[in-house]
Amino acid sequence: MVLILTDQFDEHANYVISKLESQGVPYFRLNLDVESLKYTYISCRNDKWTITSNNNSINSDNITCVWCRRPFVELTLQEQQICDTDFRIWKNEWNKALLGFYNAIKSLPWLNPLRKAYKGENKYYQMELAKEIGFSLPETLVSNRKDDIIDFLRVHERALLKLMSQEIYTDKNGDYLGFYTNIISESSVEDFGVALENPIVLQEYIEKDYEVRYTVVGTNHFACKIESQLSEKAKHDWRRYDIAHTPHSQIVPPDKVRMQVNRLMKSLSLEFGAIDFIIRPNGEWVFLEINCMGQWLWIEQLTGIPIADAIVAWIMRNG
């Protein structure tokens, strides 16, 4: 039986589960959002774990493989603001218990192995590996020294500010904000202090023909062309999503890129990855990052690329 780690809001899990049910593949869905966990029970006796949720139970001995979408307690934006001690203890103890459970099933096939996924999410480690493999990368500065930042911006008249952590924040009005990649100039850092500042990441601005979201499931490679330059809203960061003005289509990646992606996946020991590329006007592919638990459903909905079928096939092969 496949264990699916997710939350109740995950449309990716809903979509794959509908395909598993049509194939008669047994599964246990463990939703790790707060509301679901209020009615979820977990026990460990004699090294055997049992989990009960929605009147269904699973024993650790019955699990054959794991599809990991969300491995720990998922908080809504409102829940992230809760400072109550009891709630913080509840969340932390759930996460510690989950770690114990995952340790008991760590030898099973995982999509992706948890330890490998979290190591792979380190963007600096990704860039190091990508360089070794031979990918082209943007010139990058990581610094909280104002002089170094200004020097970089003087060399690169156009540069991008990129956050390494993709969280949601609240502003002074209590509104929720997400930070995207934005063009930055020397005048933008006039207020940057000489002390007490966090490191920031700057990358040279690269002229794009289009972008690619490259999804790997096991040995299956799916490359989606994203024509972000047709949208003023999405041209610097397609995650701003202007779908109506940003055509998506399946493409065949160059053989060299496919081989490099295989090397990257092998180096990271991953079975799943969602990789972002920029394609220069001269056709050169530039590596940006890999997301070890990345999203893909919108690509399948827009293009028909069968990513879900590849995930189902992986589960059936390993389950």
Contacts in CASP RR format, 6 or more apart in sequence:
PFRMAT RR
TARGET T0000
AUTHOR 0000-0000-0000
METHOD contacts of the structure
MODEL  1
MVLILTDQFDEHANYVISKLESQGVPYFRLNLDVESLKYTYISCRNDKWT
ITSNNNSINSDNITCVWCRRPFVELTLQEQQICDTDFRIWKNEWNKALLG
FYNAIKSLPWLNPLRKAYKGENKYYQMELAKEIGFSLPETLVSNRKDDII
DFLRVHERALLKLMSQEIYTDKNGDYLGFYTNIISESSVEDFGVALENPI
VLQEYIEKDYEVRYTVVGTNHFACKIESQLSEKAKHDWRRYDIAHTPHSQ
IVPPDKVRMQVNRLMKSLSLEFGAIDFIIRPNGEWVFLEINCMGQWLWIE
QLTGIPIADAIVAWIMRNG
1 26 0 8 1.000
1 27 0 8 1.000
1 28 0 8 1.000
1 58 0 8 1.000
1 62 0 8 1.000
1 63 0 8 1.000
1 64 0 8 1.000
1 319 0 8 1.000
2 20 0 8 1.000
2 25 0 8 1.000
2 26 0 8 1.000
2 27 0 8 1.000
2 28 0 8 1.000
2 63 0 8 1.000
2 64 0 8 1.000
2 65 0 8 1.000
2 66 0 8 1.000
2 67 0 8 1.000
2 315 0 8 1.000
2 319 0 8 1.000
3 27 0 8 1.000
3 28 0 8 1.000
3 30 0 8 1.000
3 58 0 8 1.000
3 63 0 8 1.000
3 65 0 8 1.000
3 66 0 8 1.000
3 67 0 8 1.000
3 105 0 8 1.000
4 13 0 8 1.000
4 16 0 8 1.000
4 17 0 8 1.000
4 27 0 8 1.000
4 28 0 8 1.000
4 29 0 8 1.000
4 30 0 8 1.000
4 66 0 8 1.000
4 67 0 8 1.000
4 69 0 8 1.000
5 30 0 8 1.000
5 32 0 8 1.000
5 66 0 8 1.000
5 67 0 8 1.000
5 68 0 8 1.000
5 69 0 8 1.000
5 70 0 8 1.000
5 71 0 8 1.000
6 12 0 8 1.000
6 13 0 8 1.000
6 29 0 8 1.000
6 30 0 8 1.000
6 31 0 8 1.000
6 32 0 8 1.000
6 69 0 8 1.000
6 70 0 8 1.000
7 31 0 8 1.000
7 32 0 8 1.000
7 33 0 8 1.000
7 36 0 8 1.000
7 69 0 8 1.000
7 70 0 8 1.000
7 74 0 8 1.000
8 31 0 8 1.000
8 33 0 8 1.000
8 35 0 8 1.000
8 36 0 8 1.000
9 33 0 8 1.000
9 74 0 8 1.000
10 69 0 8 1.000
10 70 0 8 1.000
11 297 0 8 1.000
12 69 0 8 1.000
12 295 0 8 1.000
12 296 0 8 1.000
12 297 0 8 1.000
13 29 0 8 1.000
13 69 0 8 1.000
15 297 0 8 1.000
15 300 0 8 1.000
15 308 0 8 1.000
16 67 0 8 1.000
16 308 0 8 1.000
16 311 0 8 1.000
16 312 0 8 1.000
17 27 0 8 1.000
17 29 0 8 1.000
19 308 0 8 1.000
19 309 0 8 1.000
19 312 0 8 1.000
20 27 0 8 1.000
20 312 0 8 1.000
20 315 0 8 1.000
23 312 0 8 1.000
23 316 0 8 1.000
25 312 0 8 1.000
25 315 0 8 1.000
25 316 0 8 1.000
27 315 0 8 1.000
28 51 0 8 1.000
28 56 0 8 1.000
28 58 0 8 1.000
28 63 0 8 1.000
29 53 0 8 1.000
30 40 0 8 1.000
30 51 0 8 1.000
30 53 0 8 1.000
31 37 0 8 1.000
31 40 0 8 1.000
31 53 0 8 1.000
32 70 0 8 1.000
32 71 0 8 1.000
32 72 0 8 1.000
32 73 0 8 1.000
32 74 0 8 1.000
32 98 0 8 1.000
33 73 0 8 1.000
33 74 0 8 1.000
33 76 0 8 1.000
34 73 0 8 1.000
34 74 0 8 1.000
34 75 0 8 1.000
34 76 0 8 1.000
34 79 0 8 1.000
34 91 0 8 1.000
36 53 0 8 1.000
37 73 0 8 1.000
37 94 0 8 1.000
39 53 0 8 1.000
39 54 0 8 1.000
40 51 0 8 1.000
40 52 0 8 1.000
40 53 0 8 1.000
41 51 0 8 1.000
41 52 0 8 1.000
41 53 0 8 1.000
42 49 0 8 1.000
42 50 0 8 1.000
42 51 0 8 1.000
42 52 0 8 1.000
42 97 0 8 1.000
42 101 0 8 1.000
43 49 0 8 1.000
43 50 0 8 1.000
44 50 0 8 1.000
44 100 0 8 1.000
44 101 0 8 1.000
44 104 0 8 1.000
47 104 0 8 1.000
48 59 0 8 1.000
48 60 0 8 1.000
48 61 0 8 1.000
49 59 0 8 1.000
49 60 0 8 1.000
49 101 0 8 1.000
49 104 0 8 1.000
49 105 0 8 1.000
50 57 0 8 1.000
50 58 0 8 1.000
50 59 0 8 1.000
50 60 0 8 1.000
51 57 0 8 1.000
51 58 0 8 1.000
51 101 0 8 1.000
60 101 0 8 1.000
60 104 0 8 1.000
60 105 0 8 1.000
63 105 0 8 1.000
63 108 0 8 1.000
64 108 0 8 1.000
64 109 0 8 1.000
64 318 0 8 1.000
64 319 0 8 1.000
65 108 0 8 1.000
65 109 0 8 1.000
65 110 0 8 1.000
65 111 0 8 1.000
65 315 0 8 1.000
65 318 0 8 1.000
65 319 0 8 1.000
66 105 0 8 1.000
66 108 0 8 1.000
66 109 0 8 1.000
66 110 0 8 1.000
66 111 0 8 1.000
67 110 0 8 1.000
67 111 0 8 1.000
67 311 0 8 1.000
67 315 0 8 1.000
68 110 0 8 1.000
68 111 0 8 1.000
68 112 0 8 1.000
68 114 0 8 1.000
68 117 0 8 1.000
68 293 0 8 1.000
69 293 0 8 1.000
70 293 0 8 1.000
71 98 0 8 1.000
71 102 0 8 1.000
71 114 0 8 1.000
72 95 0 8 1.000
72 98 0 8 1.000
73 91 0 8 1.000
73 94 0 8 1.000
73 95 0 8 1.000
73 98 0 8 1.000
75 91 0 8 1.000
77 168 0 8 1.000
77 176 0 8 1.000
79 87 0 8 1.000
80 168 0 8 1.000
81 170 0 8 1.000
82 88 0 8 1.000
102 114 0 8 1.000
106 113 0 8 1.000
106 114 0 8 1.000
106 115 0 8 1.000
109 271 0 8 1.000
109 318 0 8 1.000
109 319 0 8 1.000
110 271 0 8 1.000
111 217 0 8 1.000
111 271 0 8 1.000
111 272 0 8 1.000
111 311 0 8 1.000
111 314 0 8 1.000
111 315 0 8 1.000
111 318 0 8 1.000
112 270 0 8 1.000
112 271 0 8 1.000
112 272 0 8 1.000
112 273 0 8 1.000
112 292 0 8 1.000
112 293 0 8 1.000
113 269 0 8 1.000
113 270 0 8 1.000
113 271 0 8 1.000
116 268 0 8 1.000
116 269 0 8 1.000
116 270 0 8 1.000
116 292 0 8 1.000
117 270 0 8 1.000
117 292 0 8 1.000
117 293 0 8 1.000
118 292 0 8 1.000
119 125 0 8 1.000
119 268 0 8 1.000
120 126 0 8 1.000
120 268 0 8 1.000
120 270 0 8 1.000
120 290 0 8 1.000
120 292 0 8 1.000
121 291 0 8 1.000
121 292 0 8 1.000
121 293 0 8 1.000
123 164 0 8 1.000
123 289 0 8 1.000
124 142 0 8 1.000
126 289 0 8 1.000
126 290 0 8 1.000
127 137 0 8 1.000
127 140 0 8 1.000
129 264 0 8 1.000
129 267 0 8 1.000
129 268 0 8 1.000
130 137 0 8 1.000
130 264 0 8 1.000
130 287 0 8 1.000
131 137 0 8 1.000
133 260 0 8 1.000
133 263 0 8 1.000
133 264 0 8 1.000
133 267 0 8 1.000
134 260 0 8 1.000
135 260 0 8 1.000
135 264 0 8 1.000
135 285 0 8 1.000
135 286 0 8 1.000
135 287 0 8 1.000
136 284 0 8 1.000
136 285 0 8 1.000
136 286 0 8 1.000
136 287 0 8 1.000
137 286 0 8 1.000
137 287 0 8 1.000
138 160 0 8 1.000
138 203 0 8 1.000
138 204 0 8 1.000
138 206 0 8 1.000
138 278 0 8 1.000
138 286 0 8 1.000
138 288 0 8 1.000
139 156 0 8 1.000
139 203 0 8 1.000
139 204 0 8 1.000
140 201 0 8 1.000
140 202 0 8 1.000
140 203 0 8 1.000
140 204 0 8 1.000
141 148 0 8 1.000
141 149 0 8 1.000
141 152 0 8 1.000
141 201 0 8 1.000
141 202 0 8 1.000
141 203 0 8 1.000
142 199 0 8 1.000
142 200 0 8 1.000
142 201 0 8 1.000
143 149 0 8 1.000
143 152 0 8 1.000
143 199 0 8 1.000
143 200 0 8 1.000
143 202 0 8 1.000
144 197 0 8 1.000
144 198 0 8 1.000
144 199 0 8 1.000
144 200 0 8 1.000
146 189 0 8 1.000
146 192 0 8 1.000
146 193 0 8 1.000
146 194 0 8 1.000
146 197 0 8 1.000
149 189 0 8 1.000
149 192 0 8 1.000
149 200 0 8 1.000
149 202 0 8 1.000
150 186 0 8 1.000
150 189 0 8 1.000
152 159 0 8 1.000
152 202 0 8 1.000
153 159 0 8 1.000
153 184 0 8 1.000
153 185 0 8 1.000
153 186 0 8 1.000
153 189 0 8 1.000
153 202 0 8 1.000
154 186 0 8 1.000
156 202 0 8 1.000
156 204 0 8 1.000
156 205 0 8 1.000
157 185 0 8 1.000
158 183 0 8 1.000
158 185 0 8 1.000
158 204 0 8 1.000
158 205 0 8 1.000
159 183 0 8 1.000
159 184 0 8 1.000
159 185 0 8 1.000
159 202 0 8 1.000
159 203 0 8 1.000
159 204 0 8 1.000
159 205 0 8 1.000
160 181 0 8 1.000
160 182 0 8 1.000
160 183 0 8 1.000
160 184 0 8 1.000
160 202 0 8 1.000
160 203 0 8 1.000
160 204 0 8 1.000
160 205 0 8 1.000
160 236 0 8 1.000
161 181 0 8 1.000
161 182 0 8 1.000
161 183 0 8 1.000
161 184 0 8 1.000
161 188 0 8 1.000
161 200 0 8 1.000
161 201 0 8 1.000
161 202 0 8 1.000
162 181 0 8 1.000
162 201 0 8 1.000
162 202 0 8 1.000
162 203 0 8 1.000
163 179 0 8 1.000
163 201 0 8 1.000
164 201 0 8 1.000
167 178 0 8 1.000
168 176 0 8 1.000
168 177 0 8 1.000
168 178 0 8 1.000
169 176 0 8 1.000
169 177 0 8 1.000
169 178 0 8 1.000
169 179 0 8 1.000
170 176 0 8 1.000
170 177 0 8 1.000
171 177 0 8 1.000
180 236 0 8 1.000
180 237 0 8 1.000
180 239 0 8 1.000
180 240 0 8 1.000
181 236 0 8 1.000
181 237 0 8 1.000
182 236 0 8 1.000
182 237 0 8 1.000
183 205 0 8 1.000
183 236 0 8 1.000
184 202 0 8 1.000
206 278 0 8 1.000
206 280 0 8 1.000
206 286 0 8 1.000
207 280 0 8 1.000
207 281 0 8 1.000
208 228 0 8 1.000
208 229 0 8 1.000
208 235 0 8 1.000
208 278 0 8 1.000
208 279 0 8 1.000
208 280 0 8 1.000
208 281 0 8 1.000
209 229 0 8 1.000
209 279 0 8 1.000
209 280 0 8 1.000
209 281 0 8 1.000
209 283 0 8 1.000
210 225 0 8 1.000
210 226 0 8 1.000
210 227 0 8 1.000
210 228 0 8 1.000
210 229 0 8 1.000
210 279 0 8 1.000
211 225 0 8 1.000
211 226 0 8 1.000
211 228 0 8 1.000
211 238 0 8 1.000
211 276 0 8 1.000
211 277 0 8 1.000
211 278 0 8 1.000
211 279 0 8 1.000
212 223 0 8 1.000
212 224 0 8 1.000
212 225 0 8 1.000
212 226 0 8 1.000
212 251 0 8 1.000
212 253 0 8 1.000
212 276 0 8 1.000
212 277 0 8 1.000
212 279 0 8 1.000
212 285 0 8 1.000
213 223 0 8 1.000
213 224 0 8 1.000
213 226 0 8 1.000
213 274 0 8 1.000
213 275 0 8 1.000
213 276 0 8 1.000
213 296 0 8 1.000
213 299 0 8 1.000
214 221 0 8 1.000
214 222 0 8 1.000
214 223 0 8 1.000
214 224 0 8 1.000
214 253 0 8 1.000
214 257 0 8 1.000
214 261 0 8 1.000
214 274 0 8 1.000
214 275 0 8 1.000
214 276 0 8 1.000
214 277 0 8 1.000
215 221 0 8 1.000
215 222 0 8 1.000
215 223 0 8 1.000
215 224 0 8 1.000
215 272 0 8 1.000
215 273 0 8 1.000
215 274 0 8 1.000
215 275 0 8 1.000
215 296 0 8 1.000
215 299 0 8 1.000
215 305 0 8 1.000
215 307 0 8 1.000
216 222 0 8 1.000
216 261 0 8 1.000
216 265 0 8 1.000
216 270 0 8 1.000
216 272 0 8 1.000
216 273 0 8 1.000
216 274 0 8 1.000
216 275 0 8 1.000
217 271 0 8 1.000
217 272 0 8 1.000
217 273 0 8 1.000
217 307 0 8 1.000
217 310 0 8 1.000
217 311 0 8 1.000
217 314 0 8 1.000
218 265 0 8 1.000
218 271 0 8 1.000
218 272 0 8 1.000
218 310 0 8 1.000
218 314 0 8 1.000
220 310 0 8 1.000
220 313 0 8 1.000
221 253 0 8 1.000
221 258 0 8 1.000
221 261 0 8 1.000
222 250 0 8 1.000
222 299 0 8 1.000
222 305 0 8 1.000
222 306 0 8 1.000
222 307 0 8 1.000
222 310 0 8 1.000
223 250 0 8 1.000
223 251 0 8 1.000
223 252 0 8 1.000
223 253 0 8 1.000
224 248 0 8 1.000
224 249 0 8 1.000
224 250 0 8 1.000
224 251 0 8 1.000
224 299 0 8 1.000
224 303 0 8 1.000
224 305 0 8 1.000
225 247 0 8 1.000
225 248 0 8 1.000
225 249 0 8 1.000
225 250 0 8 1.000
225 251 0 8 1.000
226 238 0 8 1.000
226 246 0 8 1.000
226 247 0 8 1.000
226 248 0 8 1.000
227 246 0 8 1.000
227 247 0 8 1.000
227 248 0 8 1.000
228 234 0 8 1.000
228 235 0 8 1.000
228 238 0 8 1.000
228 246 0 8 1.000
229 235 0 8 1.000
230 245 0 8 1.000
230 246 0 8 1.000
230 247 0 8 1.000
231 242 0 8 1.000
231 245 0 8 1.000
231 246 0 8 1.000
233 240 0 8 1.000
233 242 0 8 1.000
233 245 0 8 1.000
234 240 0 8 1.000
234 241 0 8 1.000
234 242 0 8 1.000
234 245 0 8 1.000
234 246 0 8 1.000
238 246 0 8 1.000
243 298 0 8 1.000
243 302 0 8 1.000
248 299 0 8 1.000
248 302 0 8 1.000
248 303 0 8 1.000
249 303 0 8 1.000
250 303 0 8 1.000
250 304 0 8 1.000
250 305 0 8 1.000
253 261 0 8 1.000
253 285 0 8 1.000
254 285 0 8 1.000
257 277 0 8 1.000
257 285 0 8 1.000
261 275 0 8 1.000
264 275 0 8 1.000
264 290 0 8 1.000
265 271 0 8 1.000
265 273 0 8 1.000
268 290 0 8 1.000
268 292 0 8 1.000
270 290 0 8 1.000
270 292 0 8 1.000
271 314 0 8 1.000
272 292 0 8 1.000
272 293 0 8 1.000
272 311 0 8 1.000
273 290 0 8 1.000
273 291 0 8 1.000
273 292 0 8 1.000
273 294 0 8 1.000
274 290 0 8 1.000
274 291 0 8 1.000
274 294 0 8 1.000
274 295 0 8 1.000
274 296 0 8 1.000
275 287 0 8 1.000
275 288 0 8 1.000
275 289 0 8 1.000
275 290 0 8 1.000
275 291 0 8 1.000
276 288 0 8 1.000
276 289 0 8 1.000
276 290 0 8 1.000
276 291 0 8 1.000
277 285 0 8 1.000
277 286 0 8 1.000
277 287 0 8 1.000
277 288 0 8 1.000
278 285 0 8 1.000
278 286 0 8 1.000
278 288 0 8 1.000
279 285 0 8 1.000
279 286 0 8 1.000
280 286 0 8 1.000
296 307 0 8 1.000
297 307 0 8 1.000
297 308 0 8 1.000
299 305 0 8 1.000
299 307 0 8 1.000
300 306 0 8 1.000
300 307 0 8 1.000
300 308 0 8 1.000
END
